Structures are given as C-alpha cells and as structure tokens.
C-alpha cells in the first residue's frame, strides 16, 4: 500500500495534467495508484 506522501505526489501530478477536470483526475490517480501498488508487489 502506498503511504500518504506517495499518494499526495500522484495527486499533485494529476492536478497539473488535468487542471479543470475532476473526473479525469480521479480516474488517472486511481490508475497510477494501482500501477504503483502492483510494482511494489512485483506484478
């Protein structure tokens, strides 16, 4: 599981990519979180 700092970094990165679209921010943040968690587990 990612810690709060890692999630915050992802959130800020996504906000810069999609500044005016909350729905896209949420989808892309979820995708990036899942990818990072899978990488940590070696998947």
SEDRENGU-415897 format. One record per residue: x, y negated, z of N, C-alpha, C in turn. Coordinates in Angstrom, 2 decimals, padded with zeros to 5 digits, always signed. Atoms other than C-alpha are relative to their C-alpha. Layout:
<recs>
       n.X       n.Y       n.Z      ca.X      ca.Y      ca.Z       c.X       c.Y       c.Z
         X         Y         Z         X         Y         Z         X         Y         Z
...
</recs>
This chain:
<recs>
       n.X       n.Y       n.Z      ca.X      ca.Y      ca.Z       c.X       c.Y       c.Z
   +000.84   +001.18   +000.00   +000.00   +000.00   +000.00   +000.88   -001.24   +000.00
   -000.76   +001.25   +000.07   +001.20   -003.50   -000.79   -000.24   -000.83   +001.25
   +000.19   +000.87   -001.16   +001.80   -005.94   +002.01   -000.61   -001.33   -000.47
   +000.69   +001.26   +000.32   +000.11   -009.34   +002.18   +000.85   -000.92   -000.87
   -000.88   +000.87   +000.78   +003.15   -011.15   +000.76   +000.02   +000.41   -001.47
   +000.01   -000.48   +001.38   +003.23   -008.97   -002.36   -001.31   -000.34   -000.70
   +001.31   +000.32   +000.57   -000.49   -009.49   -002.92   -000.11   -001.50   -000.27
   +000.03   +001.46   +000.18   -000.10   -013.25   -002.47   +000.80   -000.42   -001.23
   -000.82   +000.30   +001.18   +002.67   -013.34   -005.09   -000.77   +000.34   -001.27
   +000.80   -000.40   +001.16   +000.45   -011.45   -007.53   -001.14   -000.99   -000.21
   +001.14   +000.94   +000.10   -002.50   -013.76   -006.77   +000.44   -001.32   -000.62
   -000.49   +001.28   +000.53   -000.45   -016.91   -007.47   +000.39   +000.12   -001.47
   -000.40   -000.24   +001.38   +000.97   -015.44   -010.67   -001.24   +000.05   -000.91
   +001.23   -000.13   +000.77   -002.52   -014.57   -011.91   -000.73   -001.34   -000.11
   +000.65   +001.33   +000.05   -003.90   -018.01   -010.99   +000.65   -000.89   -001.03
   -000.69   +000.80   +001.02   -001.24   -019.58   -013.22   -000.37   +000.48   -001.41
   +000.33   -000.55   +001.31   -002.12   -017.23   -016.10   -001.42   -000.33   -000.42
   +001.43   +000.21   +000.29   -005.90   -017.75   -015.85   -000.57   -001.04   +000.97
   +000.36   +001.01   -001.01   -006.44   -021.06   -014.02   -001.50   -000.30   +000.11
   +001.41   +000.41   -000.03   -010.11   -021.55   -014.92   -000.97   +001.17   -000.11
   +000.87   -001.16   +000.19   -011.47   -018.01   -014.97   +000.17   +000.99   +001.16
   -000.09   -000.83   -001.20   -012.06   -016.33   -011.61   -000.20   +001.48   -000.32
   +000.25   -001.40   +000.34   -013.39   -013.14   -013.20   +001.25   +000.65   -000.58
   -001.25   -000.54   +000.57   -010.22   -012.63   -015.27   +001.08   +000.10   +001.07
   -000.98   -000.05   -001.09   -008.11   -013.44   -012.21   -000.20   +001.26   +000.82
   +000.29   -001.16   -000.84   -009.83   -010.72   -010.21   +000.34   +001.31   -000.72
   -000.27   -001.22   +000.77   -009.58   -008.10   -012.97   +001.50   +000.22   -000.13
   -001.43   -000.16   +000.21   -005.92   -008.75   -013.68   +000.75   +000.20   +001.31
   -000.63   -000.21   -001.31   -004.99   -008.97   -009.99   -000.20   +001.45   +000.43
   +000.27   -001.40   -000.37   -006.65   -005.60   -009.35   +000.88   +000.94   -000.82
   -000.82   -000.85   +000.88   -004.83   -004.08   -012.33   +001.46   -000.03   +000.45
   -001.41   +000.11   -000.41   -001.44   -005.41   -011.18   +000.23   +000.67   +001.35
   -000.13   -000.64   -001.31   -002.02   -004.22   -007.62   +000.03   +001.51   -000.16
   +000.03   -001.44   +000.24   -002.91   -000.73   -008.84   +001.30   +000.50   -000.62
   -001.25   -000.38   +000.65   +000.18   -000.61   -011.05   +001.14   +000.02   +001.02
   -001.08   +000.06   -000.99   +002.49   -001.68   -008.22   -000.12   +001.12   +001.03
   +000.19   -001.09   -000.96   +000.97   +000.84   -005.81   +000.38   +001.34   -000.64
   -000.38   -001.23   +000.69   +001.39   +003.61   -008.40   +001.53   +000.10   -000.14
   -001.46   +000.00   +000.11   +005.03   +002.60   -008.96   +000.64   +000.37   +001.33
   -000.54   -000.32   -001.33   +005.68   +002.79   -005.21   -000.13   +001.48   +000.32
   +000.23   -001.42   -000.25   +004.25   +006.31   -005.16   +000.71   +000.88   -001.02
   -000.74   -000.76   +001.01   +006.36   +007.32   -008.15   -000.85   +000.57   -001.11
   +000.90   -000.47   +001.07   +003.47   +007.77   -010.55   +000.26   -000.72   -001.29
</recs>
